[in-house]
Amino acid sequence: MNKLLALASLLLCFSCKRQADFAQEVTALAKGKDLKVGVALIDLKTGEIKQVNGDDPFPLQSVFKYHIAAKALEQVDKGKWQLTDQISIEPGEIYTDLYSPIRDEIGTNLSSMRLDSLIYYMVSLSDNSACDILLRHLGGPSTVNEYIKEIGIKNTKIEVNELTMQSRWEEQYRNISTPLSVAETLKKFYLREYLSGDMHDFLWALMENSPTGANRIRKGLPEGAVLAHKTGTSGRNVDGISGATNDAGIIILPDGRAYVLVVFVSDSKESDEVNEELIAKIAELIP
């Protein structure tokens, strides 16, 4: 028994040292930069967690579109919706003054769109119009919040849609989570603890093929690595501060090892390039 206790203590010491080393490396990367960074890294084989400010709340920005997509696909699993359903679009819901690839590619004169198309635009292309259309049909933020709790996630709060979130600087801080909470959400997704196989695979493909955030986590990964992720980005306030430069994803390395990595950069006075490079450099720390 004493030998087992000694071995367990030794393993714990190694784990603590790895966490300390990781924290020091992240701190060194952020040194001299006027920003706050939160990181959560989960080894999906061993369950080992490394984090920096992992329990602190950060604005989600468009990362919350992942949560909305998961709730929408749960409706499909329950038989309430089908991916081929036409989802009604009300006048004015294709935004003219917010980021919307639907508007740019198709136009504003739409009365409906298929559910799978709306989810594609929302997740892969981070379309704000698609997000708010789906959120309305789901019953609003409170419905998504309840779903998040049902799948066992704490410390995540979604209170407003994209239109409201982008209306005033302060509103983005009403949609918040912690790096560890988002990492746990993605870990459960990877382990298929919610959503059916078909819905899981559909969402995974949208995240894997998303072109957003090319200079964030993806830039820090070795050639041949797979990344299924969701990004989030705020604008800047009158003082030039960026509220959020985020990337949250599941990584499968060429040798088969798998990780969840969440990096949130908030309240940054640095350039967008510096914020994104920091995320990429943190991704390079994956062992």
C-alpha positions, 0 to 999 in steps of 0.5 A: 500500500505504501508503494502505491501511495508513493507512486500516486504521490509521484504521479501527482507531483509530475502532473503539478509540475507539468501544470506549473510549466504550462502556466509559466510558458503561457505567462511568458508568451503574454508578458509585456502585452496589455491583455488578459488571456484564459486557457484550458487544455484537456488531454482527451486520452488521459483527462489531464487538464492544464489551465491559466485563468481557466475559471475566470469568466470571459465574453464568448462572442461567436463561440456561443453559436456552438451552443446554439447549434448543439441545441438546434441539433438536439431538436432534430434528435428529438424528432421536433425538427428535421435538417431539411425543414424550412425555417421561416425568416421574418423581415429584417432578420437578414441583417444589413449592418452586421456580419452576414455571409447569407446577405452577401451571398444570397441577399436579404429577400428571404422568407425561409431557409433550410435548417441545415443551411442555417446551421452551416452559415452560423457555425462554419461562417459565423453568420449573425443573421443565421444565429438570431433566426435559429435562436428565435425559433429555439425560444431565445437564450433561456432555452439554450441556457437550460440545455447547457445545464442539462448536458452538465455544464456550469459557469456558462451564461447566454442572455442575448442574441447577436443583434443585442450583443453587438448593439453596445459594448457592455452587452457582450459581457452578458454572454460569458463562460470560462475556458474550462467550461467551454473545454468541458463542453467540447470534451463531452461533444468529442466523447459523444455524450450528447447528440446522436451519431448523425448530428454529432458528425454533421456538427463536427464537419461544420466545425472542421471545415470552418475557414475562420480563425486561420491565424489562431489555433490552426496556425500553431498546429503541425501539418496534418493535424485536424481542428474542429473549432468555433471562433469568436471576435469582438470589435473595439471600443472608443479606447481601442480595446478589443473585448474578445479574440477567441478560439475553442476547438478539438485537435487531433494530432497526426499521431492520433493524440487528441486534445481540447484547447480553448484560448480566450483573449480579452480586454486587449489593447494589442493589435488583432495580429498580436492577439491571434499570434498569442493564440497560435503560440499557445497552440504550439505548447501542446506536447 
